[in-house]
Amino acid sequence: MRPIPNYHKKIIDSDVYFRKCVLCGLTQVEIHHCFIYCGRQISEMWNYVPLCHEHHVGNKGFHKYHVTKEIVELHVLHKMTDEDYNKYYKRNFKQELNYLNSKYAYPNKTDVS
């Protein structure tokens, strides 16, 4: 597990987005690194997601773990910019985004090329 840098912790503490779980809205959250690149967790603001403990460990009953994981990945992929896509060129994040958009029918966000 890679620790979150202090300068990111300051931003996370002050940002309202990080106060609720993105899946269920509970206010006791843990910060999740969504993606791994070249064997390391990516330490960038777009890759952090607030999740309650149950979603973070994958025990919530109304979603299977892989579905929860894919929904969180879809959420994070929509936060990425073109600069982020280019920075991590060894992994085709745009292809993953298109796949997840088509699978979960995310409105108005199909075929990001």
Secondary structure, 3 states (H helix, E strand, C coil): CCCCCHHHHHHHHHCHHHHCCCCCCCCCEEEEECCEECCEECCCHHHEEEEEHHHHHCCCCCCCHHHHHHHHHHHHHHHCCHHHHHHCCCCCHHHHHHHHHHHHCCCCCCCCC
